[in-house]
Amino acid sequence: MHAKMPQGEKVAETGEYLCDRCETRFWFRGGELVCPNCRNQDRTELVPFYVEDDPQEEIMYSDKEFGQGD
């Protein structure tokens, strides 16, 4: 199961994405978000795999997921 966040019409951010349709991982750096393998453009099937400092992802975490630090 893949955790999915609502995409809406939000501009896709630079990062690594996973295409649920063909299971291809790819880097997106700008332009139109589309899988380079199967040309899938369905934003519900293009899941952000790694995006640095994504505030929408961080609100899903609890304090237990963050390190305690000094």
N, C-alpha and C positions, 0 to 999 in steps of 0.2 A: 504494500500500500504506500502511495506517495502522498505526503502532505502537500496540499495545494492552497494557495492563498488567492483571494479574488484578484483578477488582473484588470478587469474593466478596460478602460481606454487609456490607462496609464502607460507612459512611454517605457519600453523595456530598458533595463539598466545593463551596463556592461558587466559581463560575468560569464560563468559557465552554465549551460542549460542542458537539460535532458529531454529528448523527444520520446514521449511515451509510446508513440506509434511504432518507431523502428529501433528504439533503445539506443540512439546515438547521442553521445555527449559531445558538445561543441561549444566553442567560445564565441560570444556575441560582443562586438565592439561598437556597433552603431548601425543605423540604417533600418531596414525591414527585418524583423525577427522571423526567420524562416530556417527550418532544418536543412543543412547542406546535403544530407543524404537522400531524404524522401520528399523534400520541398514542402513539408507540412507547415502551414501558417496558423493553425488553430492554437490560439494562446492558452486554451485550457489543457492542451497536450504538450506544451513547451514549458517545462517546469524549471524554475531557477534552481540550479544545483549548488552554485557558489556565487554569491554576490557580496563584495566587501561592504561592511557597514550599512546593511539594509535595515532601516528602522522598522519596517513592517514585519520583518522576521523576528527582530529582537523583542517586540511586544508579546510574542508568543512564549517567550522563555520566562521562567520564574527565577527568583534569586538563587535557587539551588544550582542552576546551570552556569552561573557566573562565578569566577574564582573570587576568593575572599581577599587576596592581596594584603599587603602591609601598609 
